[in-house]
């Protein structure tokens, strides 16, 4: 299908990221259209804001030696915001859909508030060991396929363990029960890196809110991850299928959020027996 899923030397080779599993959960056909290159994913303003904040945080804490406790200084605060401004300048031109905010100025204002909250309430807690260090690990292999998982955690901390930050509009921790039941990020990262829990720090809203939640993971979760990814891999291997299952049960199936809307639910063309 693409460079992440291909057949070579008598076996399929699959490389999955936790975000791929989320895309597949949203709608298998949407995932197929995106992965095959038939449609291009959109770059939203909220995603760009989150990426710019992540990049600025990474730039600030990455130079710290392992286990060091960050110290508040006028220089470090300035460095954080300067990095954010530079990353925002680079990323704003990539935005294809302005869904949540009105302008670059709005993004800068809100990002500054979120980063100030992170700097005051989260930064002092950290003792970074590894920052944005990726993994590429075999989940399983058999006679038919080799399946790998990849990822890049925000932080491995000497005291907090496995850490991720998010910079959304709303407080994700209010939906902790959903993360506990089916979040693939915490499951994948804990399995790959040998942790039993992952902590999320959420800098949300326009008023500088900060919340956190810790999600526990164990062998039952890891075994289900394997079954889930094996099922997804087998679906990809059915390359003769011209259409995968459709799912319109969610906010993402709309003209505003679905990159494939015009060729799927938004289309008035007559249906064909695509898999016949």
N, C-alpha and C positions, 0 to 999 in steps of 0.2 A: 504493500500500500504506500509506504514512504520509507525514509531511512531509519525510522524507529521500528518498523515492522516489515521484515523481508524474509525470503526463503533462500537458503544457501547451504550447500554441502549436505543436502538431504534433511535439513531441519529448519523449522521456523526460528527466527530470532526476534524477540520482542523486548523493547525497552519502554518501561512505564514510569510516569511521574504521578504523584498523588493527584495533581490537578487534572491529569487525563481521566482518572477515575471519576472525578467530580463532573467533568464534561460529559462523560458517558452516562452518568446517572441522570443528568439533566434531560438528555435526549440522544439515544444511540444514532439516529439519522443525522442529527446536527453534528455529532462527533465525526461520523463518516465523511460528511461533506467538507468539514474543516480539515481533517487529516489527509484527505485525498487531494486537497488543493482546489476543490470545486468552488468553494467560497472562502473568503478571507475573514478572519475574526476581526471584530472591531476593537479599537483602542479607545477606551472611555476616559473621561476626565478624572473620575474617582480612582481608577487604576493607576493613572499617571501620578496623582497626588500621593498614593500609597508607595509607589516605587521611588519617588523622589525623597520621601521621608525615610524609607528603608536605606537608601543609598547614603543619605547624610549621616544616619546613625552608624552605619557600617564604617564610614570614613573616619568618624570620631573615635570609635572604640577599637578598631582593628590594630592601631599601632601600640596599644597597651600590652605590656609583657604578661604572659600567662599568670592568672591569679591576682593581678594588681587591682587594687580598689581605686576607681576613678575619683579624681579630686575636682571639685568645682573651682573653676578659675574664669576670669573674664575672657581669657583667650579661648578656652574650650567652648564657652557659650557662643562666642563670635564665630568660631570655626564651624560649629554645627549649623548655624544659620547661613553662613557663607556657602557651605557645601550644598545646602538645600537649594539656595538660589541658583547655583550653577547647574545642579541636576534638573531643576525645574525648567531652566532655559533650554536645556538640551532635549527634554522630553515633551514639552508642550507642542512643538510642531508635529509630533507623531499622533496627536489626538485626532480621531476621526469622528467621534460622537461626543458632543457636550450635553450630557444628560443630567448632571447633578449640580453643576456650577455654571456661572455666567461668563467668567473671564479668567485670564491668567492671574490678575490681581486678586480675585477671590481665592484661587488656589494658594497663592502665596500667603495671604492673610490667615487662612485656616490652617495651612501647614505650619506656620510659625506658632500658632496657638498649641497645636498638637505636640510639636517638638519641645516647646517650653514645658509642657506637662510631663513629657517623657524625661526631660533633662532634670526636672526637679524631683520627680517621684520614683522614677525607675533607675536612672543612671547611677545614683548613689548606692544602689543595692548590688551592683554588678561586680563580679570578679572574673572577667572574661578569660577563657582558656582557648577556645577556637571560635572564630567569627567567619560566617559564610564559607565554611569548608564543605565542599560537596562530597557525595558518596555515589558509587555505582556498584551495586552488589547483586549477585545472583539470588533471586528468590527461590527458584527451583529449575531443574532441567530433567528431561527424560529423553526417550528415543525420538520424540516428535518435535521438541521445542526447547529453547533456552530462554528463560524469562528473567529479566533484570529489572531492578527498581533503582531509580536515581532521585536525588534530591539535594537540597542545600539549606540546612537549618540556619536560622539567623544567628544563633549563639549556643555554644556549650559553655556553661558557667560553672565555676568551681564550687559555688554554693547552691545555686538554683537549678543546676542540671541543664536539661534541654529546654530552650526558650525560643519563643517566637513573638514578634510584635505585629500588631495590626493597627491601621489608622483609618477606620471606617466612619461613616456618619452616625451609626447607631451602636449601642452597647451589645456586642455579641455575647457577653457573659450571661445575659439574661436567657440565652438559649443554650446554656451549658448542657442540659439534658440531651439535646440533639448531638452535640459534640461527643458526649459520652457514648451515645448509641452508634453513631455511624461516621464519625470524622475520619477520613482516610489519611490526613496529614499526620496526626499524632500516632496513628497505628504504624504507618510506614516509617516514620522517623525513629520511633522507639524500637521497632524491630531492627532497623538497619544499624543503629548506633548503640544498642544494648542498654536502653533505658526502660524503666517501668512507668514513667510519667513524663508529661510535657506541660509546661506552663506557658500560657498565652497572656501577654499584656496588651490591653486594648485601649488606645487613645481615641476617644470617640467624641462626636458632636462638635459644636462650635464654641462650647464653654470650657474646654480643657478637661473634660472628664477622663478619668483613668480607672480601669478595672482590670482584674486578673482572674484567671481560672486555671486549675490544674486538672488535666485529664489523665487517668490511669489506664495503662494497657498491659495485657498479659498474653499468655500462650493461646487462649481461646480467640483473642482478637487477631493474633498473628496467623493462626490457622485459617480463619475466615478470610483474611487478606489474600492468602494463597489461593483459596477456592474462588474468590471474586476475580482475581487477576487471571487465573486459568480460564475461567468462563469468558472473560473479555478477550483473552488471546485466541480462544477457539472461534469466537465471533469474527475477529479480524481475519482469521485463516479461511473463512468462507468467502473467498474473494469473488465467487460467482454471484453473490447476492448484490443486486444493484440498489436495493433499498434496505436499510436496517429498521428495526422497530421505531415507531414514532411515539413521542410523548409531549403532549401539550398541557400537562397538568402542572403549571407553575408560572410564575411571573416572567420567566425568561422566554417563554413562547409568545412573543409580541413583536410588532414592527420596531419598537424602540430598542429591544435587547437582543433579538435573534438575527445574526448575520445571514442566515439562510431563509429568512421570512418570505422573501419574494419568490423563492423557488419551492416553498413548502406550503405552510398553512395560508400564507398570504397570496398564493397563486389561485387563479380561477380556471386554470387549464384542467381538462378532463383527466381523470386518473387512468394510469396504464397498469397492466399486470407486469410490473417491472421485474419481478422474480420468477415469472412464468417461463 
